[in-house]
Amino acid sequence: MDRITEYRHIVKELLKRYASQRPEEKNVETQLIFDPVNDHYQLLNVGWEDEHRVYYCVLHLDLKGDKVWIQQNNTEHRVAEELIEMGIPKNRIVLGFQSPYKRQFTEFAVA
């Protein structure tokens, strides 16, 4: 299995795991969005709470080149560390939610 195929598999498994842990709410559904053609992967909450629309991105990861970009992480978990435990090296993970200037001070890839 080539690196990108392996990363796709890891990202999908991570998002599936998070989706299975989400609490069931009557009018809010958890959606997994996998776009393997453009390499965009998201976990969303969509629906209604009383009269209020719910559209919330829980996690958003992209594959760009040979790197996994964490674009959004609205969990309490350290998703980058989980990706490392699943086999993706630190130098292949970009914390896309941080400004490009700050990325140089992390242990992860800058872009």
C-alpha positions as CSV (number, residue, x, y, z in Angstrom):
1,M,0.0,0.0,0.0
2,D,1.5,3.4,-1.0
3,R,1.8,6.2,1.5
4,I,-1.2,8.2,0.4
5,T,-3.5,5.2,0.3
6,E,-2.3,4.3,3.8
7,Y,-3.0,7.9,5.0
8,R,-6.5,7.9,3.5
9,H,-7.2,4.7,5.3
10,I,-5.9,6.0,8.7
11,V,-7.9,9.3,8.3
12,K,-11.1,7.5,7.5
13,E,-10.7,5.1,10.4
14,L,-10.0,8.0,12.8
15,L,-13.1,9.9,11.7
16,K,-15.3,6.7,11.8
17,R,-14.1,6.1,15.4
18,Y,-15.0,9.7,16.4
19,A,-18.4,9.4,14.6
20,S,-19.2,6.3,16.6
21,Q,-18.5,8.0,19.9
22,R,-20.8,11.0,19.2
23,P,-23.9,11.1,21.3
24,E,-27.2,10.5,19.5
25,E,-29.4,13.6,19.5
26,K,-32.9,13.5,18.3
27,N,-32.7,16.1,15.6
28,V,-29.0,16.3,15.0
29,E,-27.2,13.8,12.9
30,T,-23.5,13.1,12.6
31,Q,-22.3,13.0,9.1
32,L,-19.0,11.6,7.7
33,I,-17.9,13.2,4.5
34,F,-15.2,11.4,2.6
35,D,-14.0,12.9,-0.7
36,P,-11.1,10.6,-1.8
37,V,-10.9,12.3,-5.2
38,N,-9.9,15.7,-3.7
39,D,-8.8,14.2,-0.4
40,H,-11.1,16.1,2.0
41,Y,-12.5,14.3,5.1
42,Q,-14.9,15.8,7.6
43,L,-17.1,14.9,10.6
44,L,-20.1,17.2,10.9
45,N,-23.1,17.6,13.1
46,V,-26.1,18.8,11.1
47,G,-29.7,19.3,12.2
48,W,-31.8,21.4,14.7
49,E,-31.9,22.1,18.4
50,D,-35.3,23.6,19.1
51,E,-35.5,26.5,16.7
52,H,-31.7,26.8,16.2
53,R,-29.9,25.4,13.2
54,V,-26.9,23.1,13.9
55,Y,-24.2,23.0,11.4
56,Y,-20.9,22.3,13.1
57,C,-17.6,20.9,11.9
58,V,-16.2,18.6,14.5
59,L,-13.1,17.5,12.5
60,H,-11.7,18.4,9.1
61,L,-8.6,16.7,7.7
62,D,-7.2,17.1,4.2
63,L,-4.4,15.2,2.3
64,K,-2.2,17.6,0.4
65,G,0.7,16.1,-1.4
66,D,2.2,13.6,1.1
67,K,1.0,15.3,4.2
68,V,-2.1,15.2,6.4
69,W,-3.5,18.6,7.2
70,I,-5.6,19.0,10.4
71,Q,-7.8,21.9,9.2
72,Q,-10.2,21.9,12.2
73,N,-10.3,20.1,15.5
74,N,-13.3,20.9,17.7
75,T,-12.7,18.0,20.1
76,E,-11.0,17.8,23.4
77,H,-8.6,15.3,21.9
78,R,-5.1,15.6,20.5
79,V,-5.9,14.3,17.0
80,A,-2.3,14.8,15.8
81,E,-1.0,12.5,18.5
82,E,-3.6,9.9,17.5
83,L,-2.5,10.1,13.9
84,I,1.1,9.5,15.1
85,E,0.0,6.4,17.1
86,M,-1.8,5.2,14.0
87,G,1.4,5.4,11.9
88,I,1.7,8.9,10.4
89,P,5.0,10.5,11.2
90,K,5.1,14.0,12.8
91,N,6.9,15.4,9.8
92,R,3.9,14.4,7.6
93,I,1.3,16.2,9.8
94,V,0.5,19.9,9.4
95,L,-1.5,21.8,12.0
96,G,-3.5,23.8,9.4
97,F,-5.6,25.5,12.1
98,Q,-2.5,27.3,13.3
99,S,-1.0,30.3,11.5
100,P,1.9,29.5,9.2
101,Y,4.1,31.6,11.4
102,K,3.4,29.6,14.5
103,R,3.8,26.2,12.8
104,Q,7.6,26.6,12.7
105,F,7.6,26.4,16.5
106,T,5.8,23.0,16.7
107,E,7.2,19.5,16.2
108,F,5.1,19.1,13.2
109,A,5.4,19.9,9.5
110,V,5.0,23.6,8.5
111,A,3.4,23.0,5.1
